[in-house]
């Protein structure tokens, strides 16, 4: 898996696309929670669920269907003041879907594990992308050592820098466009 730091950073960058009135403390907290929530499936190890099982790590909780369900539940429970079906409601659903789905996307770019079951529970095949530059993050306390530093280094190089460059370029573009419009 990619580290929780990187999942949270992606949530933050995606969140900047929303209008300022929506970006409340609740919005940011729920964005970070949704970005890391799929990894709750590691608790299955303690209950004897095998990694490759549909309920195992990177299984159904890393799927696109789960991302949609979590997005709908998050918006329904966290944004009850937003009119159901309105443009803002749909944009929030899209945001929380993308934030949650980005978790599986990042994990499919790592160089370890069994891959991501994007289409579970309907189809349990595990997938990696053809390019897997991100060092897989060790589960548990193993992150706080040399392996964790290697993981963060690969994430900074292949995720943080590119998305921060794109986010800053988009921000500059929008500011320039607003001034000239």
Protein Blocks (a to p, Z undefined) as FASTA:
>chain_A
ZZfklmmmmmmmmmmmpcfklmcfklmmmmmmmmmmmmmmmmmmmnopafklmklghilm
lpmklmmmmmmmmmmmmmmmbcghiaklmmmmmmmmmmmmmmmmmmmmpcedjbjafkbc
kbccdcddfbdfbccddehjklncfklmmmmmmmmmmmmmmmmmmmmmmmmmmmmmmmmZ
Z
